[in-house]
């Protein structure tokens, strides 16, 4: 039985938004396995080039790092997460890359990132932005740390047929593609493309189900 299936709706939402302790690690393992192909597709879609600096917001336990690093020569990965449990695990899992200077991990939020202006060529996140309490501030921060010509790619839950734990009272703030498009343009992004995609996933009990996701791509 997946650990996720044993949790209440409120606990599921809390561990997705800010994974903590042994339960948070188990939930992260389940998510990584369930979303492995989708995560790999997201990384492949970033168009990473040699020498790029790539930031993942809400990188969790750091399982995307090998995929990011392998996309091109001399790529550097940076991860930021609000969960101390995830930052510690990501650093442990990618210890060799950290020692080699190819990866670094930071505790913090998207609304106030500890990076200088124009730091990254690519920024992405998976299943994070639907937790942002103030997306205008967070998107402005993303815009600030992206280099001219840089791009971002975000994926999150769509309001359509959302899972039962994805409720406002549990911290989820689901928006449709038009709303995300307007927020991105308001933050100064150009060439914005927000779309709703359907995907096949597994429920915590292992049954196949359809999920609707927002895919948000934009350039500086």
Secondary structure, DSSP 4 states (H G I P E B T S, - for coil): --GGGGS-HHHHHHHHHS--HHHHHHHHHHHHHHTHHHHHHHHHTT---TT-EEEEET-TT-TTHHHHHTTSTT-EEEEEES-HHHHHHHHHHTHHHHHTTSEEEEE-BTTB-S--TT-EEEEEEES-GGG-S-HHHHHHHHHHHEEEEEEEEEEEE-STT--TT--GGGT-----HHHHHHHHHHTT-EEEEEEEEEEEEE-TTS-EEEEEEEEEEEE-
